[in-house]
Amino acid sequence: MDKILFKTDTDGFSKDLHKTIKNTFTKADIKKAVRFLWFKLFFYLSCFLLSITFLYMNTYSDHLGYLILNYLCIGVSGILLAFNSSHDACHENFSKKKWVNNLIFYFTFNMQGTNARLWKIRHVSSHHLFSNVDGCDADVDDNPLIRFSPNHSKKWFMKYQHLYAPFLYSLYFVVWIYVKDFVYLKKKNLANLRNQNYPFWYTIEFAIWKLVYLSYMIILPYYLLDFTILELLTAYMIMVVVGSNIFIYTLATTHFTMETEFPTANKDGVLPYNFAEHQLIVSMDYHPTSKIATFLFGGFNSHAAHHLFPNLPHTIYPKITPVIVEKAEVYNYRYNVLTLWGTIKSHFRYLKKLGE
């Protein structure tokens, strides 16, 4: 793969933006945002662990409806925990001590059944470096059934992708937990990640966490509760389907819409935008200054701020975003923002367009 470079920042946007952010927000503001980050960790982690505890207590005997509701509580609280805590811990925003961030990240992420170590490599070393750049963004490449990029080849069945995508999206976690993680563990080349050669202890850790997940989700409930394996799997699958949809419509809409771009490098390997403008062009915000949206989605709703300032806690993004918008207007940079429902509609229009 040829080396890809961003266009040189000649207009000073990035320098001006970072200087303004530094002068606008004090260390006390950042510390306050970090304290709120810790509060959200304890809140969502408590909801998650309490939901698991209620499941094992079996207070509803053999009532299948309550079992399904309990699994949904585990799944939804787990996803919100990942949104609001795992992601920030991945970017080391909880503490200056790396082990603290790692402890939070690996526990909260692996408990969702998805491998934390492999995802962090893809997220930090691929997606954040070259978002929406073909051959360089692991989130864009390697999707054989859905055409996310206009630069990818088109297969005949993709003209229906806007129709069948919701069904595939509903199974996203099933594929990630039981297929994709195993593929990534053995895959040497993925997007810009080349010659990946993981040590054997990665495999040991991988197997242990998968066993932990299956144990607390399926095996222990089977031995502790008055339900058949079919009933447990039914409740589990409903949880996975609901969780998959929450995950997809929260994240896929932040990059794959009619408004976002997929920049391509010229013959010299230079992308058409500097790094900062690139992040604005490829990102989509929804309700970025809403306290409710930020509390639920963990800053994914303020996606431009996240890609420009990944090492700041997401709890400060609602205050940073207006500064980004103001500077974008001054430098005539495009800033993408819609409602959540608007991003979902735009996402499916985009899928339809790319399938035609």
Helices and strands as residue ranges (DSSP letters): H 13-24, H 27-57, H 64-81, I 82-86, H 87-90, H 98-110, H 116-122, I 123-127, G 156-160, H 161-170, H 172-175, I 176-180, H 181-186, H 200-214, I 215-219, H 220-224, H 229-251, G 252-254, H 275-282, E 285-286, H 291-297, G 300-302, H 303-308, G 314-316, H 317-330, E 337-338, H 340-355
